[in-house]
Amino acid sequence: MKSANGNSPDITNLKPSDHQVFFEALEYPSSPTEALRVAFLRQKKSLGDPDANALSAD
């Protein structure tokens, strides 16, 4: 359903420069940070994943 101003909440319009940066980030994602690795490990442990204990946060 469109809003009163004609914009759909399901559509995001990007400026050309934003479009380029967005798709470059999808194509060439950066490496996960240590904090992200630790967060994923913590999530695996909280879900009871038996492999989580074998993993390190390295």
Biopython code that builds the backbone (N, CA, C, O; Angstrom):
import numpy as np
from Bio.PDB.StructureBuilder import StructureBuilder

atoms = [
    (1, "MET", "N", (0.839, -1.180, 0.000)),
    (1, "MET", "CA", (0.000, 0.000, 0.000)),
    (1, "MET", "C", (0.884, 1.243, 0.000)),
    (1, "MET", "O", (1.854, 1.326, 0.753)),
    (2, "LYS", "N", (0.548, 2.184, -0.832)),
    (2, "LYS", "CA", (1.322, 3.428, -0.894)),
    (2, "LYS", "C", (0.820, 4.422, 0.145)),
    (2, "LYS", "O", (-0.363, 4.460, 0.481)),
    (3, "SER", "N", (1.745, 5.213, 0.637)),
    (3, "SER", "CA", (1.365, 6.255, 1.580)),
    (3, "SER", "C", (0.753, 7.426, 0.826)),
    (3, "SER", "O", (0.708, 7.439, -0.404)),
    (4, "ALA", "N", (0.292, 8.394, 1.576)),
    (4, "ALA", "CA", (-0.377, 9.557, 0.982)),
    (4, "ALA", "C", (0.530, 10.323, 0.022)),
    (4, "ALA", "O", (0.044, 10.918, -0.940)),
    (5, "ASN", "N", (1.857, 10.316, 0.273)),
    (5, "ASN", "CA", (2.767, 11.059, -0.601)),
    (5, "ASN", "C", (3.249, 10.216, -1.784)),
    (5, "ASN", "O", (4.087, 10.671, -2.563)),
    (6, "GLY", "N", (2.723, 8.980, -1.926)),
    (6, "GLY", "CA", (3.059, 8.146, -3.074)),
    (6, "GLY", "C", (4.289, 7.283, -2.885)),
    (6, "GLY", "O", (4.651, 6.528, -3.788)),
    (7, "ASN", "N", (4.938, 7.373, -1.744)),
    (7, "ASN", "CA", (6.117, 6.552, -1.477)),
    (7, "ASN", "C", (5.713, 5.233, -0.835)),
    (7, "ASN", "O", (4.869, 5.200, 0.061)),
    (8, "SER", "N", (6.315, 4.162, -1.293)),
    (8, "SER", "CA", (6.056, 2.855, -0.719)),
    (8, "SER", "C", (7.108, 2.564, 0.340)),
    (8, "SER", "O", (8.283, 2.857, 0.121)),
    (9, "PRO", "N", (6.727, 1.997, 1.479)),
    (9, "PRO", "CA", (7.724, 1.655, 2.496)),
    (9, "PRO", "C", (8.627, 0.509, 2.047)),
    (9, "PRO", "O", (9.656, 0.257, 2.674)),
    (10, "ASP", "N", (8.259, -0.190, 0.970)),
    (10, "ASP", "CA", (9.050, -1.317, 0.475)),
    (10, "ASP", "C", (10.096, -0.898, -0.547)),
    (10, "ASP", "O", (10.876, -1.736, -1.000)),
    (11, "ILE", "N", (10.133, 0.357, -0.916)),
    (11, "ILE", "CA", (11.058, 0.839, -1.937)),
    (11, "ILE", "C", (11.993, 1.879, -1.328)),
    (11, "ILE", "O", (11.552, 2.815, -0.661)),
    (12, "THR", "N", (13.275, 1.700, -1.566)),
    (12, "THR", "CA", (14.265, 2.671, -1.121)),
    (12, "THR", "C", (14.932, 3.262, -2.347)),
    (12, "THR", "O", (15.540, 2.541, -3.139)),
    (13, "ASN", "N", (14.822, 4.552, -2.502)),
    (13, "ASN", "CA", (15.453, 5.230, -3.630)),
    (13, "ASN", "C", (16.834, 5.712, -3.213)),
    (13, "ASN", "O", (16.992, 6.395, -2.201)),
    (14, "LEU", "N", (17.836, 5.344, -4.014)),
    (14, "LEU", "CA", (19.208, 5.732, -3.725)),
    (14, "LEU", "C", (19.706, 6.744, -4.744)),
    (14, "LEU", "O", (19.356, 6.688, -5.923)),
    (15, "LYS", "N", (20.527, 7.668, -4.267)),
    (15, "LYS", "CA", (21.216, 8.575, -5.176)),
    (15, "LYS", "C", (22.263, 7.755, -5.925)),
    (15, "LYS", "O", (22.690, 6.717, -5.419)),
    (16, "PRO", "N", (22.690, 8.182, -7.106)),
    (16, "PRO", "CA", (23.684, 7.404, -7.859)),
    (16, "PRO", "C", (24.939, 7.066, -7.046)),
    (16, "PRO", "O", (25.446, 5.948, -7.139)),
    (17, "SER", "N", (25.437, 8.000, -6.267)),
    (17, "SER", "CA", (26.641, 7.713, -5.474)),
    (17, "SER", "C", (26.345, 6.681, -4.389)),
    (17, "SER", "O", (27.182, 5.821, -4.117)),
    (18, "ASP", "N", (25.172, 6.751, -3.767)),
    (18, "ASP", "CA", (24.780, 5.773, -2.759)),
    (18, "ASP", "C", (24.585, 4.403, -3.391)),
    (18, "ASP", "O", (24.956, 3.385, -2.808)),
    (19, "HIS", "N", (24.008, 4.381, -4.575)),
    (19, "HIS", "CA", (23.773, 3.141, -5.306)),
    (19, "HIS", "C", (25.097, 2.409, -5.533)),
    (19, "HIS", "O", (25.185, 1.202, -5.311)),
    (20, "GLN", "N", (26.110, 3.125, -5.968)),
    (20, "GLN", "CA", (27.421, 2.536, -6.234)),
    (20, "GLN", "C", (28.037, 1.972, -4.952)),
    (20, "GLN", "O", (28.531, 0.845, -4.950)),
    (21, "VAL", "N", (28.014, 2.729, -3.884)),
    (21, "VAL", "CA", (28.603, 2.289, -2.617)),
    (21, "VAL", "C", (27.856, 1.070, -2.074)),
    (21, "VAL", "O", (28.477, 0.127, -1.583)),
    (22, "PHE", "N", (26.536, 1.090, -2.163)),
    (22, "PHE", "CA", (25.725, -0.011, -1.652)),
    (22, "PHE", "C", (26.058, -1.315, -2.373)),
    (22, "PHE", "O", (26.291, -2.338, -1.730)),
    (23, "PHE", "N", (26.080, -1.281, -3.699)),
    (23, "PHE", "CA", (26.330, -2.508, -4.437)),
    (23, "PHE", "C", (27.785, -2.954, -4.367)),
    (23, "PHE", "O", (28.060, -4.150, -4.468)),
    (24, "GLU", "N", (28.717, -2.031, -4.197)),
    (24, "GLU", "CA", (30.111, -2.421, -3.977)),
    (24, "GLU", "C", (30.254, -3.136, -2.637)),
    (24, "GLU", "O", (31.021, -4.092, -2.519)),
    (25, "ALA", "N", (29.515, -2.674, -1.626)),
    (25, "ALA", "CA", (29.561, -3.333, -0.316)),
    (25, "ALA", "C", (28.979, -4.743, -0.390)),
    (25, "ALA", "O", (29.455, -5.640, 0.306)),
    (26, "LEU", "N", (27.972, -4.948, -1.212)),
    (26, "LEU", "CA", (27.416, -6.291, -1.391)),
    (26, "LEU", "C", (28.394, -7.193, -2.142)),
    (26, "LEU", "O", (28.541, -8.373, -1.823)),
    (27, "GLU", "N", (29.049, -6.628, -3.128)),
    (27, "GLU", "CA", (29.962, -7.402, -3.950)),
    (27, "GLU", "C", (31.281, -7.695, -3.231)),
    (27, "GLU", "O", (31.848, -8.776, -3.393)),
    (28, "TYR", "N", (31.764, -6.748, -2.449)),
    (28, "TYR", "CA", (33.041, -6.885, -1.745)),
    (28, "TYR", "C", (32.846, -6.572, -0.260)),
    (28, "TYR", "O", (33.266, -5.516, 0.212)),
    (29, "PRO", "N", (32.207, -7.490, 0.478)),
    (29, "PRO", "CA", (31.952, -7.210, 1.902)),
    (29, "PRO", "C", (33.258, -7.161, 2.696)),
    (29, "PRO", "O", (34.224, -7.851, 2.369)),
    (30, "SER", "N", (33.270, -6.345, 3.730)),
    (30, "SER", "CA", (34.454, -6.268, 4.580)),
    (30, "SER", "C", (34.488, -7.490, 5.496)),
    (30, "SER", "O", (33.471, -8.152, 5.705)),
    (31, "SER", "N", (35.655, -7.775, 6.031)),
    (31, "SER", "CA", (35.813, -8.902, 6.944)),
    (31, "SER", "C", (35.097, -8.607, 8.252)),
    (31, "SER", "O", (35.008, -7.451, 8.666)),
    (32, "PRO", "N", (34.584, -9.650, 8.908)),
    (32, "PRO", "CA", (33.904, -9.415, 10.190)),
    (32, "PRO", "C", (34.892, -8.939, 11.251)),
    (32, "PRO", "O", (36.043, -9.375, 11.285)),
    (33, "THR", "N", (34.436, -8.057, 12.097)),
    (33, "THR", "CA", (35.277, -7.557, 13.183)),
    (33, "THR", "C", (35.329, -8.594, 14.303)),
    (33, "THR", "O", (34.530, -9.531, 14.330)),
    (34, "GLU", "N", (36.261, -8.422, 15.210)),
    (34, "GLU", "CA", (36.367, -9.331, 16.354)),
    (34, "GLU", "C", (35.078, -9.299, 17.172)),
    (34, "GLU", "O", (34.623, -10.338, 17.651)),
    (35, "ALA", "N", (34.492, -8.128, 17.333)),
    (35, "ALA", "CA", (33.249, -8.011, 18.094)),
    (35, "ALA", "C", (32.120, -8.805, 17.435)),
    (35, "ALA", "O", (31.314, -9.423, 18.130)),
    (36, "LEU", "N", (32.057, -8.793, 16.123)),
    (36, "LEU", "CA", (31.027, -9.559, 15.416)),
    (36, "LEU", "C", (31.266, -11.056, 15.578)),
    (36, "LEU", "O", (30.320, -11.821, 15.768)),
    (37, "ARG", "N", (32.525, -11.473, 15.502)),
    (37, "ARG", "CA", (32.851, -12.898, 15.693)),
    (37, "ARG", "C", (32.438, -13.365, 17.094)),
    (37, "ARG", "O", (31.863, -14.442, 17.250)),
    (38, "VAL", "N", (32.732, -12.558, 18.095)),
    (38, "VAL", "CA", (32.375, -12.890, 19.475)),
    (38, "VAL", "C", (30.855, -12.942, 19.627)),
    (38, "VAL", "O", (30.332, -13.820, 20.312)),
    (39, "ALA", "N", (30.152, -12.019, 19.001)),
    (39, "ALA", "CA", (28.690, -11.996, 19.083)),
    (39, "ALA", "C", (28.083, -13.253, 18.463)),
    (39, "ALA", "O", (27.140, -13.823, 19.011)),
    (40, "PHE", "N", (28.624, -13.688, 17.320)),
    (40, "PHE", "CA", (28.119, -14.905, 16.686)),
    (40, "PHE", "C", (28.406, -16.126, 17.551)),
    (40, "PHE", "O", (27.553, -17.004, 17.681)),
    (41, "LEU", "N", (29.578, -16.193, 18.134)),
    (41, "LEU", "CA", (29.923, -17.301, 19.011)),
    (41, "LEU", "C", (28.995, -17.324, 20.225)),
    (41, "LEU", "O", (28.516, -18.386, 20.622)),
    (42, "ARG", "N", (28.745, -16.168, 20.807)),
    (42, "ARG", "CA", (27.846, -16.069, 21.962)),
    (42, "ARG", "C", (26.440, -16.534, 21.575)),
    (42, "ARG", "O", (25.782, -17.228, 22.350)),
    (43, "GLN", "N", (25.981, -16.158, 20.388)),
    (43, "GLN", "CA", (24.654, -16.568, 19.925)),
    (43, "GLN", "C", (24.597, -18.086, 19.739)),
    (43, "GLN", "O", (23.625, -18.726, 20.141)),
    (44, "LYS", "N", (25.632, -18.659, 19.135)),
    (44, "LYS", "CA", (25.673, -20.115, 18.945)),
    (44, "LYS", "C", (25.608, -20.828, 20.293)),
    (44, "LYS", "O", (24.880, -21.807, 20.454)),
    (45, "LYS", "N", (26.376, -20.328, 21.256)),
    (45, "LYS", "CA", (26.369, -20.948, 22.583)),
    (45, "LYS", "C", (25.000, -20.833, 23.232)),
    (45, "LYS", "O", (24.535, -21.783, 23.863)),
    (46, "SER", "N", (24.350, -19.689, 23.088)),
    (46, "SER", "CA", (23.033, -19.503, 23.713)),
    (46, "SER", "C", (21.975, -20.397, 23.083)),
    (46, "SER", "O", (20.973, -20.719, 23.721)),
    (47, "LEU", "N", (22.191, -20.801, 21.833)),
    (47, "LEU", "CA", (21.251, -21.696, 21.155)),
    (47, "LEU", "C", (21.590, -23.165, 21.396)),
    (47, "LEU", "O", (20.891, -24.058, 20.918)),
    (48, "GLY", "N", (22.679, -23.409, 22.149)),
    (48, "GLY", "CA", (23.063, -24.765, 22.475)),
    (48, "GLY", "C", (23.745, -25.503, 21.345)),
    (48, "GLY", "O", (23.707, -26.732, 21.296)),
    (49, "ASP", "N", (24.362, -24.780, 20.445)),
    (49, "ASP", "CA", (25.083, -25.399, 19.323)),
    (49, "ASP", "C", (26.281, -26.170, 19.877)),
    (49, "ASP", "O", (27.159, -25.571, 20.498)),
    (50, "PRO", "N", (26.333, -27.501, 19.663)),
    (50, "PRO", "CA", (27.445, -28.279, 20.204)),
    (50, "PRO", "C", (28.797, -27.897, 19.592)),
    (50, "PRO", "O", (29.832, -28.114, 20.220)),
    (51, "ASP", "N", (28.807, -27.343, 18.399)),
    (51, "ASP", "CA", (30.060, -26.929, 17.771)),
    (51, "ASP", "C", (30.589, -25.606, 18.335)),
    (51, "ASP", "O", (31.739, -25.247, 18.084)),
    (52, "ALA", "N", (29.771, -24.886, 19.083)),
    (52, "ALA", "CA", (30.180, -23.577, 19.591)),
    (52, "ALA", "C", (31.340, -23.708, 20.564)),
    (52, "ALA", "O", (32.180, -22.811, 20.640)),
    (53, "ASN", "N", (31.406, -24.799, 21.304)),
    (53, "ASN", "CA", (32.508, -24.978, 22.261)),
    (53, "ASN", "C", (33.819, -25.309, 21.552)),
    (53, "ASN", "O", (34.896, -25.083, 22.104)),
    (54, "ALA", "N", (33.735, -25.839, 20.344)),
    (54, "ALA", "CA", (34.938, -26.181, 19.591)),
    (54, "ALA", "C", (35.501, -24.971, 18.863)),
    (54, "ALA", "O", (36.651, -24.984, 18.425)),
    (55, "LEU", "N", (34.697, -23.933, 18.735)),
    (55, "LEU", "CA", (35.119, -22.726, 18.024)),
    (55, "LEU", "C", (35.820, -21.779, 18.977)),
    (55, "LEU", "O", (35.536, -21.750, 20.174)),
    (56, "SER", "N", (36.725, -21.017, 18.433)),
    (56, "SER", "CA", (37.342, -19.960, 19.225)),
    (56, "SER", "C", (36.928, -18.631, 18.641)),
    (56, "SER", "O", (36.427, -18.581, 17.518)),
    (57, "ALA", "N", (37.122, -17.566, 19.368)),
    (57, "ALA", "CA", (36.745, -16.226, 18.905)),
    (57, "ALA", "C", (37.845, -15.600, 18.063)),
    (57, "ALA", "O", (37.802, -14.399, 17.793)),
    (58, "ASP", "N", (38.840, -16.392, 17.638)),
    (58, "ASP", "CA", (39.961, -15.861, 16.834)),
    (58, "ASP", "C", (39.484, -15.392, 15.492)),
    (58, "ASP", "O", (40.283, -14.918, 14.684)),
]
sb = StructureBuilder()
sb.init_structure("model")
sb.init_model(0)
sb.init_chain("A")
sb.init_seg("    ")
for serial, (resi, resn, name, xyz) in enumerate(atoms, 1):
    if name == "N":
        sb.init_residue(resn, " ", resi, " ")
    sb.init_atom(name, np.array(xyz, "f"), 0.0, 1.0, " ", f" {name:<3s}", serial, name[0])
structure = sb.get_structure()
